[in-house]
Amino acid sequence: MTEEFKVVTQDIVNVTVTNSAKQATLGYEKRFPKDLTIFKLKGKLELVTGGNAATMKLELYSKDNKFICELSNNDALLGSYPVEDGMRIHVVDSFNLCTEFENAKIEKFELTPEQYAKKPDSLKAFLMKNKLGKYNEEEMRKRKEQMAEELAEEEKLIGDIKVGSRCLVTLEPERRGEVKYVGKMEGRNGFWVGVQFDEPLGKNDGSFENVRYFTCPPKYGGFIKPANIKCGDYPELEYDLDDEI
């Protein structure tokens, strides 16, 4: 009795797709079913590369970048070629449409501030008509007064917060540490307190948005609003590791 043997391979292949319009190193990782015809594969590659499925040629390269063969039979299945995971399919085409688009000089349409102000259907016109946002004088006045009050309150609070003081941060989770900075921060409203925590429970190393306010190890620093700081006798907590396993 003759035994029958069947070779089973994976149905999907992972390849890198490159094209002649760009360097070979600038590729796209793609997955294609092996039962896809070369004709349909070209249609998919048209969307990936911007080439023309009717004129493109496909070349198959090994993992070490050696040319294997051309995928030239539009009716053949991708799996009928010796394609394996990690190989590269190189699309050769003129890419005329992409080249024309990249080289085209498209003038940017812009309105002058005067032209924009005259448009009846602009966002600015809508806000002004309905007195919203910054065009609501009463709302803006109240907002400015509120910000001035908050700033005055924070200024009072920082009078009792000194650099070098031990402190407790009342925000959850509560943390202890040492005050390292008191003052304003670039791009932020009001006053801030820079704290070096006793444990790595912070978000930075004493710097924020490329501006350094104090120095500490990474994850030990944080900036807290004065209302959430209590200064006093808050020694560093000691943990008895013998009580936990």
Buried (B, 14 or more C-beta within 10 A) or exposed (E): EEEEEEEEEEEEBEBBBBBBBEEEEEBEEBEBBBEBBBEBBBEBBBEBBBBBBEEBBBBBBBEEEEEBEBBEEEEBBBBBBEBBEEBBBBBBBEBEEBEEEEEEEEEEEEEEEEEEEEEEEBEEBEBBEEEEEEBBEEEEEEEEEEEEEBEEEBEEBBEEBEEEBBBBBEEEEEBBBBBBBBEBBEEEEBBBBBBBBBEEBBEBBBBBEEEEBBEBEEBBBBBBBBBBBBBEEBEEEEEEEEEEE
